[in-house]
């Protein structure tokens, strides 16, 4: 009896997939364009965002770990665009390890002109990707799934009705 229970537990534990968990997400998933700043550069970036009238959110990060965590979320969320005006070393190290996000993650110095140019680049990159897919792609996918399920259910129902 004990051997059976132990074997069952080993099989169950062997079938469980690894769980990858990390800390609380710093920014909401709905924020697609963000600026990584600190106390000094974040204030300047926020002022420039307001002056330019852009829909970009500026976040003041407190540590390199928070920045790394945010950048990891950019790997999975292809809609997220990031401009780093602080923690440039951390972002550059991340870009070296993950070159696939280099078209969505940009680094800028904390100079006012560089931040302004980075914000314009971030906004231009976002506007190029706004029309990708849109409403039509999920709508057509839903129609196809619904049609397949409907036809299958109808065929089964008619088979039962005839029998």
C-alpha positions as CSV (number, residue, x, y, z in Angstrom):
1,X,0.0,0.0,0.0
2,X,2.8,2.5,0.9
3,X,4.7,1.7,-2.2
4,X,1.6,2.4,-4.4
5,X,1.1,5.8,-2.7
6,X,4.7,6.7,-3.0
7,X,4.7,5.7,-6.7
8,X,1.5,7.7,-7.3
9,X,3.0,10.8,-5.6
10,X,6.2,10.5,-7.6
11,X,4.1,10.3,-10.8
12,X,2.0,13.3,-9.8
13,X,5.1,15.4,-8.9
14,X,6.8,14.3,-12.1
15,X,3.8,15.5,-14.2
16,X,3.7,18.9,-12.6
17,X,5.3,21.6,-14.6
18,X,7.7,24.1,-13.2
19,X,6.2,27.3,-11.8
20,X,8.0,30.5,-12.7
21,X,7.0,33.3,-10.4
22,X,8.5,36.7,-9.8
23,X,7.6,39.8,-8.0
24,X,4.7,42.2,-8.4
25,X,4.5,43.9,-11.7
26,X,5.6,47.5,-11.4
27,X,3.5,49.0,-14.2
28,X,0.0,47.9,-15.3
29,X,-0.3,45.8,-18.4
30,X,-2.4,48.4,-20.1
31,X,0.6,50.9,-20.1
32,X,2.0,50.2,-23.5
33,X,4.4,53.1,-23.7
34,X,6.5,53.8,-20.6
35,X,9.5,55.7,-19.6
36,X,11.9,54.3,-17.1
37,X,13.2,57.1,-15.0
38,X,14.5,58.0,-11.5
39,X,13.8,61.0,-9.3
40,X,15.7,63.5,-11.5
41,X,15.3,62.2,-15.0
42,X,11.7,61.1,-14.4
43,X,10.6,64.6,-13.6
44,X,12.2,66.0,-16.8
45,X,10.7,63.2,-18.9
46,X,7.2,63.8,-17.4
47,X,7.5,67.5,-18.2
48,X,8.5,66.8,-21.8
49,X,5.7,64.2,-22.2
50,X,3.2,66.8,-21.0
51,X,4.6,69.5,-23.3
52,X,4.5,67.2,-26.3
53,X,1.0,66.0,-25.4
54,X,2.0,62.3,-25.8
55,X,0.2,59.4,-24.2
56,X,3.3,58.0,-22.5
57,X,3.5,57.1,-18.9
58,X,6.6,58.0,-16.9
59,X,7.6,55.7,-13.9
60,X,10.2,56.4,-11.3
61,X,12.0,53.2,-10.5
62,X,13.9,52.7,-7.2
63,X,16.3,49.9,-8.1
64,X,18.0,47.9,-10.9
65,X,15.9,44.9,-9.9
66,X,12.6,46.7,-10.6
67,X,13.9,47.8,-14.0
68,X,15.0,44.3,-14.8
69,X,11.6,43.0,-13.8
70,X,9.8,45.5,-16.0
71,X,12.1,44.6,-18.9
72,X,11.3,40.9,-18.5
73,X,7.6,41.7,-19.0
74,X,8.5,43.4,-22.3
75,X,9.8,40.0,-23.5
76,X,6.3,38.5,-23.3
77,X,4.2,41.7,-24.2
78,X,5.0,42.7,-27.7
79,X,2.8,45.8,-27.3
80,X,5.1,47.3,-24.6
81,X,7.4,50.1,-25.7
82,X,10.0,51.3,-23.3
83,X,12.3,54.4,-23.2
84,X,15.0,54.2,-20.5
85,X,16.3,57.6,-19.4
86,X,17.7,56.2,-16.2
87,X,19.3,52.8,-15.3
88,X,21.0,52.8,-18.8
89,X,23.5,50.1,-17.8
90,X,20.8,47.7,-16.7
91,X,18.8,48.3,-19.9
92,X,21.9,47.9,-22.1
93,X,22.8,44.6,-20.4
94,X,19.3,43.4,-20.9
95,X,19.4,44.4,-24.6
96,X,22.7,42.6,-25.0
97,X,21.1,39.4,-23.7
98,X,17.8,39.9,-25.5
99,X,18.4,41.6,-28.9
100,X,14.9,40.6,-30.1
101,X,13.3,43.5,-28.1
102,X,15.8,46.2,-29.4
103,X,13.1,47.5,-31.7
104,X,10.8,48.2,-28.7
105,X,13.3,49.2,-25.9
106,X,15.3,52.3,-26.4
107,X,17.9,54.0,-24.2
108,X,18.4,57.7,-23.9
109,X,20.7,59.9,-21.9
110,X,19.1,62.2,-19.3
111,X,19.7,65.2,-21.5
112,X,16.5,67.1,-22.4
113,X,17.0,66.9,-26.2
114,X,17.9,63.2,-26.1
115,X,14.8,62.5,-24.0
116,X,12.6,64.5,-26.5
117,X,14.1,62.6,-29.4
118,X,13.6,59.3,-27.6
119,X,9.9,60.2,-26.8
120,X,9.3,61.0,-30.4
121,X,10.9,57.7,-31.5
122,X,8.8,55.8,-28.9
123,X,5.7,57.4,-30.2
124,X,6.6,56.8,-33.9
125,X,7.3,53.2,-33.1
126,X,4.0,52.8,-31.4
127,X,2.0,54.4,-34.2
128,X,3.6,52.1,-36.7
129,X,2.4,49.1,-34.8
130,X,-1.1,50.3,-33.9
131,X,-2.8,48.9,-37.0
132,X,-1.4,45.4,-36.6
133,X,-4.3,43.0,-36.4
134,X,-6.8,45.3,-34.7
135,X,-10.4,44.1,-34.3
136,X,-10.6,42.1,-37.5
137,X,-8.2,39.3,-36.6
138,X,-9.9,38.2,-33.3
139,X,-13.3,38.6,-34.9
140,X,-12.5,36.3,-37.8
141,X,-10.9,33.8,-35.4
142,X,-14.0,33.8,-33.3
143,X,-16.2,33.3,-36.3
144,X,-14.2,30.3,-37.4
145,X,-14.1,28.7,-34.0
146,X,-17.9,29.3,-33.6
147,X,-18.6,27.9,-37.1
148,X,-16.6,24.7,-36.4
149,X,-18.2,24.2,-33.0
150,X,-21.7,25.0,-34.4
151,X,-21.3,22.6,-37.4
152,X,-20.0,19.8,-35.1
153,X,-22.8,20.3,-32.5
154,X,-25.4,20.4,-35.3
155,X,-24.1,17.2,-36.9
156,X,-24.2,15.4,-33.5
157,X,-27.7,16.8,-32.8
158,X,-29.0,15.7,-36.2
159,X,-27.4,12.2,-35.7
160,X,-29.2,11.8,-32.4
161,X,-32.5,13.1,-33.8
162,X,-32.3,10.6,-36.8
163,X,-31.4,7.6,-34.6
